[in-house]
Amino acid sequence: MIVIIKRGLNYSEYYEIQYDTESKKFYNCFRDGMKKYHKVEIDKKIADIYIKSWSADKKIEHEIERHIEHSEVYENNLNSRAMDKPLSLEDEIIRKSTFEDLKNAIKELPEIQQRRIKMYYFDEMNMIQMAEKEHCSKVAIKYSLDNAIEKLKEIIKN
């Protein structure tokens, strides 16, 4: 019985290492440049060296591919770098003042709406979790949040 130990296609050339379990012999099988099939008996040590060298070649190929992939600059990388650039001083001041305005507007809401806004946006709870915590329906939570958002828009607008 012939067992194929290693098979591959290298530089458009077919190759494999076979082991014959009956004769206990190893064979290097390949096609030459003229596409002619050859089967050459080899020693076990040579078969082991072939297998190890193919594994080492594959490892090197993977490292090279990874290196090339990481060293290339893709359009997505450029966009993400551009999106993550630090804010200018003016932008930072505007962001902070807008956040302060939002905090002050939230303080003007009724206590229940303040609590629900905090749970939903800052504690990242969903409406079902909020309803369970407050012992009410999801519809009541949604209605309360919708009203709170409308009030916040009015407060910040004025």
Secondary structure, 3 states (H helix, E strand, C coil): CEEEEEEEEECCEEEEEEEECCCCEEEEEEECCCCCEEEEEECHHHHHHHHHHHHHHHHHHHHHHHHHHHHCCCHHHHHHHHHCCCCCHHHHHHHHHHHHHHHHHHHCCCHHHHHHHHHHHHCCCCHHHHHHHHCCCHHHHHHHHHHHHHHHHHHHHC
